[in-house]
Structures are given as C-alpha cells and as structure tokens.
Amino acid sequence: MDDKSNRNEGEGSKTADKNYRDAATDFARRADTAKAGLEAEREMEQRRGELEKAEQAGRARSKGDLQSDLSGRDPGEK
C-alpha cells in the first residue's frame, strides 16, 4: 500500500511548503496586512517589558557559547 500522506519527501517537505505558501497567499489577499502589522507593532511596544524579561530568562539558561548570550545584550547593539 502506498499511502501518499505518509510519504517521506526528503529534505524539506514540498507538500508542507505548498500548503504554507497557499495559506500565506490567501491570508494576504483576504486581510489588511498593513493594519495587522501596525497592530502587531503596537502590541510589541505595549508588552516590551514582559518580552524583554522573557528574553533575559531565556538567555540566563544559555549554555554560554557566546559571551553576548550571557551578557543579555541585544546582538544587534554595538
């Protein structure tokens, strides 16, 4: 029996890629993406402290391969 839904597609699933692209395209057609982006940006600003606290907690459990992981600095900052 050849069950196509359980076939291994190798490195990178072409079926999953197609499903993702179809869903993303459908969303972009149906939604006001500019408005959704602005709403997401506002929410990020409102929750900045909570998100920074969560990031610090995650970095505190780092194995410490990078000094920047231990310092808690944003890797984008110089």
QUIQUILIN-V962648 format. One line per field, one symbol per residue. burial: I if it has 9 or more other ideal C-beta (glycine too) atoms within 8 Angstrom, else O. A space follows every 10 residues. Layout:
burial: ???
This chain:
burial: OOOOOOOOOO OOOOOOIOOO OOOOOOIOOO OOOOOIOOOO OOOIOOOOOO IOOOIIOOIO OIOOOOOOII OOOOOOOO
